[in-house]
Amino acid sequence: MIKLFHKLMTAALPVLLCGTLLTGCTDDKYNKINDLFQPRFVLEEPEVKGNSISLVWYKVNDAVSYTVEYYLDQYHSNLFMAQETTVPQLFVDDIPYGTTYYIRVRSNAADEANNSQWSYTTASTEKRPEFTRLLEDVSKTEITETTAIIRWKKDYKKDPVDSISVMPMMDATLPGVSRYLTIDEMLQGYAEIEGLTKNTLYTVNVYDTNKPRKYDKPYNSVTLRTAGPSASSIPVGPEDDLSAMLLENDLNPEIPEGTEYYLPAGSSYRITPFELAKGFRLVGSSEGVKPKVILDDWWRIAEGSYITALEFENIEFSHTSNNKYFMNADKSFTIESVSFVNCDFIGLTRGFWRHQQATSKHIMSFAVEGCRFDKCGWQTGSYGLMDLRSFNDPTAYDQVDKAVFRNCTFSRDNDGTTGFGWGNLFNAPYIDKPIQLEFKNITVYNYCLNKRLINIGSAVGSELTIEGMVLASPSGDLYVAGANTTTHFANNYTTKDYVLGGAKMNATDLDITAAELFADPDNGDLTIKDSSSPIVTNRAGDTRWLP
């Protein structure tokens, strides 16, 4: 009897298992007999023309309508738009250019419980046709905690601008600004935007709202970040020992790299620089008198350091001792970013940024914007602004990927008696890797006397840009660059003080001297006297000096 039962179970087991498996498979299938069929597309992919998409599918019997959804991500979570139609096709026009849309279509029944499953496809609109890029990068010198000046190139007939928007990028709950421009703003080519939130990233657009298509109305967009302390900022009191604080935190592993130190307006500190092991951000308040920092020595960088960022903003620096640089690095290091914004350097004695010794040093990005170097130099040598070399050793130890100088002034670097002064704007004669070097809106007065301004003679395949320079100084040769260097020159001017003439940078040689051009150059006032000067009309030189 037991053997008979065993044989029956053995014979029945495959049937039982099959029944179980079939039941499971049936449950997984979409097999409701009253539900509508999924839409089936006529073409393998939607038809795209410019920034429009045509979608066609076969009619589904008993469908009362169709739902079409356009998403910006493949997970169908970021919905761009949804539409319902009663015909098996949909044409969507004037949507963002250069965007991939993840599309799904569903047949809708009279009873929504019987709606079909989704059918899926994708489509990418074409790149926007060539358009004029009017918006200029927003100068950090024209940004405060709550305001920013937005500038664009004026061409009323060809590219009119009638409105502007400045909207938060990361937090939609913060207020933005979107408005029409006044007549004065349209004519002058800039607008001051108020009511912004401190330390916030914004996207800026200007528009011609008379254009018929929505996504053809904006010109190029730019971004800006308002001033102000970051969320992780350490406020420094007027009586605090900033020098001790920086040194202690540099050695403290609990203090993260990139920590910000926020200096109140009108404050003054004395710092003894030291050998840096990690980066930091030193920021002065933009509301009120610029904080002052007096340096007793030069900064150095610890052997083998990898520093993410070293940043200084809205501070006046000066030296108390002779023969000093701001930075004098002789050990190997890598820095991702160095930046100086809206800083004044008064009376730095020997030089600004110096590399020396046979060690590998790499800076990925070096940026100086809105800074003024006045009465610097005079001490035993002419190292100048940037001097990257091991003295008397023609070996390439240094690498700088990109260096940018914008809206800066270099003035009065020689007292007329010692004959030294600063000897360059950028001197890196042995660097043998390409560098992207840019000088825009630079004013030079009595600086780098009889010395070459720029030397990247070994950096083959580099890119050199000089735009908006006003050279009013008896300097030497303008530049020497490595083979196959691409150059960009525009809107440059020289005065009679630069006797070599400006042909090398396609400059306009003005038939006046620096004394005739500037309001009071001997006393540091480089405001342009003549408001009809092409320098004013074309916004050349450091824009702080434009009347």
HELIX and SHEET records of a PDB file:
HELIX    1   1 ILE A    2  ASP A   28  1                                  27    
HELIX    2   2 GLU A  112  ASN A  114  5                                   3    
HELIX    3   3 LYS A  140  GLU A  142  5                                   3    
HELIX    4   4 ILE A  183  GLN A  188  1                                   6    
HELIX    5   5 LYS A  214  ASP A  216  5                                   3    
HELIX    6   6 LEU A  242  LEU A  251  1                                  10    
HELIX    7   7 ALA A  503  MET A  505  5                                   3    
HELIX    8   8 ALA A  514  LEU A  517  1                                   4    
HELIX    9   9 PRO A  521  ASN A  523  5                                   3    
HELIX   10  10 PRO A  534  THR A  537  1                                   4    
HELIX   11  11 THR A  543  TRP A  545  5                                   3    
SHEET    1   A 3 GLU A  47  LYS A  49  0                                        
SHEET    2   A 3 SER A  52  VAL A  56 -1                                        
SHEET    3   A 3 GLN A  89  VAL A  92 -1                                        
SHEET    1   B 4 LEU A  79  THR A  85  0                                        
SHEET    2   B 4 SER A  65  TYR A  71 -1                                        
SHEET    3   B 4 THR A 100  ASN A 108 -1                                        
SHEET    4   B 4 SER A 119  SER A 124 -1                                        
SHEET    1   C 2 ALA A 148  ARG A 151  0                                        
SHEET    2   C 2 TYR A 190  ILE A 193 -1                                        
SHEET    1   D 4 VAL A 177  TYR A 180  0                                        
SHEET    2   D 4 SER A 163  PRO A 168 -1                                        
SHEET    3   D 4 LEU A 201  TYR A 207 -1                                        
SHEET    4   D 4 VAL A 222  ARG A 225 -1                                        
SHEET    1   E12 ILE A 234  PRO A 235  0                                        
SHEET    2   E12 THR A 259  LEU A 263  1                                        
SHEET    3   E12 PHE A 280  GLY A 284  1                                        
SHEET    4   E12 SER A 305  GLU A 313  1                                        
SHEET    5   E12 PHE A 333  VAL A 341  1                                        
SHEET    6   E12 LYS A 361  GLU A 369  1                                        
SHEET    7   E12 ASP A 398  SER A 411  1                                        
SHEET    8   E12 ARG A 372  ASP A 374  1                                        
SHEET    9   E12 ASP A 344  ILE A 346  1                                        
SHEET   10   E12 GLU A 316  HIS A 319  1                                        
SHEET   11   E12 LYS A 292  LEU A 295  1                                        
SHEET   12   E12 SER A 268  ILE A 271  1                                        
SHEET    1   F10 ILE A 234  PRO A 235  0                                        
SHEET    2   F10 THR A 259  LEU A 263  1                                        
SHEET    3   F10 PHE A 280  GLY A 284  1                                        
SHEET    4   F10 SER A 305  GLU A 313  1                                        
SHEET    5   F10 PHE A 333  VAL A 341  1                                        
SHEET    6   F10 LYS A 361  GLU A 369  1                                        
SHEET    7   F10 ASP A 398  SER A 411  1                                        
SHEET    8   F10 GLN A 436  TYR A 445  1                                        
SHEET    9   F10 GLU A 463  ALA A 472  1                                        
SHEET   10   F10 THR A 486  ALA A 490  1                                        
SHEET    1   G11 ILE A 234  PRO A 235  0                                        
SHEET    2   G11 THR A 259  LEU A 263  1                                        
SHEET    3   G11 PHE A 280  GLY A 284  1                                        
SHEET    4   G11 SER A 305  GLU A 313  1                                        
SHEET    5   G11 PHE A 333  VAL A 341  1                                        
SHEET    6   G11 LYS A 361  GLU A 369  1                                        
SHEET    7   G11 ASP A 398  SER A 411  1                                        
SHEET    8   G11 GLN A 436  TYR A 445  1                                        
SHEET    9   G11 GLU A 463  ALA A 472  1                                        
SHEET   10   G11 TYR A 493  THR A 494  1                                        
SHEET   11   G11 THR A 508  ASP A 509  1                                        
SHEET    1   H 2 GLU A 275  LEU A 276  0                                        
SHEET    2   H 2 ARG A 300  ILE A 301  1                                        
SHEET    1   I 3 MET A 327  ALA A 329  0                                        
SHEET    2   I 3 GLY A 351  HIS A 355  1                                        
SHEET    3   I 3 GLY A 384  LEU A 388  1                                        
SHEET    1   J 3 PHE A 426  ASN A 427  0                                        
SHEET    2   J 3 ILE A 454  ILE A 456  1                                        
SHEET    3   J 3 TYR A 479  ALA A 481  1                                        
SHEET    1   K 2 PHE A 518  ASP A 520  0                                        
SHEET    2   K 2 ASP A 525  ILE A 528 -1                                        
END                                                                             
